[in-house]
Amino acid sequence: MRHLDLGQLDGPVLLFGGPYSNVQATRAVLGQAQARGATPVCTGDVVAYCARPAETVAAIRASGCAVLAGNCEIQLASGAPDCGCGFEDGSACDLLSVGWYGFASARIGAEARAWMAGLPDVLTFSHCGTRYGVVHGAVSDVARFLWSTSPEAELEREWDMLERAIGPVGGIVAGHSGIAFMRPLRRGRWINAGVVGMPPHDGQARTRFAMLEDGAVTLHALDYDMAGAVADMAAAGLTQGYDRALQTGYWPSEDVLPPDLRLSCASG
């Protein structure tokens, strides 16, 4: 496990994940960080569903944003044939990933892959007296999906694993699942910062990020040039469903979600 400590960040910290090759959303969230005087920290998956993978990587790198390795970075860095997203074999999300991953892989060059290969697996920082650990999906599996409704015991086991690896933390920040949430646990808060590249399956086109300021955590909606991102996907031929998700706010399939988070109106 590669661990990078960012040190003391007592000013505002903007937490976000999943740029997903959506360069318009990436530029918007980095603009939010600049406007708020915040240090940006990304939970990974810089490259995924949308049409501007190389440009999104370039924007993240130019910003100096702290980034950890998501499953997409790990797979692209190693030249793997699939995204390693943790989708169930044969599910709609698994089948859809073939198209966007191949598109992205063809457009990410050797230098960007080398950068991905050097990203840490875990970040830590201290903020207002609390030490935070940042992971992608989970400690046990970078592509593990943990949700607002996941059993508390599962989150506690992941917390135990992280502390065995890097020492005590008073909060955990994660990504991967695509839906932002906060859960109070015995030792502190589990914070999923959400993703900026795709809406959180709630029927709204806006995406999500989190702010950590003076010890308080708040979740925020992100407005960005959605029409531009959709146009880029149309021009690239990436019209298998995620382009529509940007517009409708509903994912092209719910099969990645636990039953208690599925919406009967999705993709309608």
N, C-alpha and C positions, 0 to 999 in steps of 0.2 A: 504494500500500500504506500503510494507516494503522497506525502503530506507536506503542505506548504502553509506556514503561519504568516498571516498578513499583519500581525502585530496589533497595536492599539488603534481602533477606529472609533473615537468618541464623537466625531461629527456624524451627520446623517449618512446612512448606508442604504443604497437602493439595491434590493435583491430581485433578481429576475432569472428566468430560465427559458429554454426553448426558443431561441431566435428563429430556428427552423427554416433558414434560407429566405426569410421574409425581411429583406433589407430595409423596406419602408418602416416596418415596426421596430427594427433594430435601431435605426437612426432616431426614431421618435423616443424610444426609451433612453437612449444615451443622451438625447436632448433634455429629457426630464431630469436625468442625473445632474447634468450641467446646470440647469436652471435652479435646481434645489440645493446646489452646492454639496452633492452627495457622492460618496465613493460607490461606484457600481461593482457588484459582485454577481457573476453569472453561474448558474448551476449546471450548465452544459447543454448539449444538443444544439450547437450553433447551426448545424446543417441538418435539414430534413425536408419537409413536404413541399416547400415553395420553390420559386424559380431562380433565385439569385444566390446560390451557395457561395461562389467565390467572392462576390461583393460583400456578402454578410460576414464572412470570415475576415475580409480586409477591414471592414468597419469596426469589428470587435477588436482586432489587433491594433488598429490605429488609435483607438480610444484609451488603450492601456488598461482596460477592464480586467479585473481578476476573473479567471475562468477555470473551472475544473473539467475533467474529462467525463462527458456523458457517453452513453453507449455508442452514439453515432460517431463521436470522435475516435473512440477506441477501435471501432470496426473499420473506419476509413483509414486510420493510421496504419492498420495491419494489412490493408488490402483485402479484407474479408468480403465475401460475396453478398452479404445481407446486412441489415441495420442492427441486428441484435437487440431489437426493441422489447423483447419479451412478449410479443403477441403470440397467442395460441396458434399452432400450426393449422393452416387451412381457414383461419378466421378471415373476415373481410379486411381487417387492418393488416394482417399478414400478406394477403394477396395484393392489396393496394401498395404495400411497401416496395414491391418489386419494381414498380415504375419509377417512383420518386428516388429510390436509393440508386438505381442505375444511372438516372439522370445526374444526380449530385456527384456520384463517384467519377463520372466522365469529365467533370468540370473542376475537380479539386486537384491541384497540382502537387508536385513533390514537396515544395517548400511548405505549403499549408499542411500537408500530411505530417511532415517532420515537426511542425509546431504542435499539432494535435498529439503526436506521440510523446511530447514532453510535458503535457499538461498533468497536474496533480490529480489524484483520486479523491483527496479530502483537503479542504481548506479550513483553517481556523482563524478567528480574530476575536479580540476582546472589545466590548462596547459597554460603557457605563457600568463597569464592575462585573459583567457577565461574559464568560467565554463561550463562544458559539462554534459548533462544528458544522461544516457545509458538505453535504453529500449529493450525489445525483438522484438515484432512486432509493437505495438503501445500502447499508454496509455489507450485508450478506450477498447482495446481487445488485450490480449497478443498474440493471433493468427491472428491478422489482417494483411493482405498482403498490403504493400505499395510499390510502384514501382517508377522507375525513371520517368515514364509517368503519375503517379497519379496526379489528379488535385491539383494545389498549395493550394487551399482552404482547402482540406482535411489535408494536412500536417500542415497548419497553425492552424487548429482546434486542432490537436493533440498537437502542441506546446503550445497552450493556456491551454489545460488540464494539461500538465506536469508542467507548471509554476504555475498554481493554486495549485498543490500538493506540489511542492518542492521549489518554488521561481524561479527567473529569471535564464535563461541559455543562453549562446551565441552559443551553438551548441548542436545537438542531434545525438547520435550514436544509430543505430538500427541494427537488423538482420532479421531473420525469412524467408524473401522472397527468399533467396538463390542467389540473384544477386546483386553484389556490385554496388553502384553508389554514387555520390555526387550531391546535389541540393542546390544552393544558394537560401535562402529565406530572408524575410525582416529582421529577427533578427539574422541570421547566417546561418550556413551550416547544412543540414540534410545529415548525412553520414551513408550509409548502408555499413558495413564492409564486407559483403559477408559471405560465409561459406567455411570452409576448408575440409569438409567431402564429398562434391559432387561438380562436375564442374558446372559453371554457365550457362549451356545450350547454349554453344557457339561453340561446335565442338572441343574443346580442353580438354585434360585430366587434365590439371593443374587447381587447385582451387584458391581461392582468400583470401587475408587479406589486412588490411589497416595499414598504419603507420602514426602516428601523431608526428611530430618532428619540434621543433622550430616554432610551430604554423601552420605548413603546413601539409596538408593531401595528401597522395599518396596511390594509390591502387597497389597491387603487386600480381603476380602469384606465386603459391606455387607448387614446384615439390616435390613429395614424392614417396614412394614405392607403386605405384598403383597396380602393379602385385601382390604384397603380399596381399593387401586388397581384390582384386578380388579372389585370391586363398582361402582366409579365407571365403568369401561369398559362394564360390562353395562348400567348405567342410561343411559349415553349412546348405546347401540347400536353401540359400537365392538367388535364381536365377530367380526372377520374373521380372527383368528389371533394377533394380538399379545397379546390378553388371555390366551390359552392359553400363550403363550411365557412370560409372567410366572410361571405356575404350574409348567410342566414344565421350564423352563430351555432349551428348544429353540426356535429361530426358526421361523416358519411356512414359510420357504423357505431353501434353502442356495445359491440361484443367485447371490447376491452374493459368496459365498466362493470363493477359489481351490480347485481340486480337492484340493490337499494338506491343506486344513483342513476338508473336508466329513466328516460323520459318517453312517454308514449307518443309525444308529438314530434320527436326528433326526426329530422330529415323529411318532414312532411311537405 
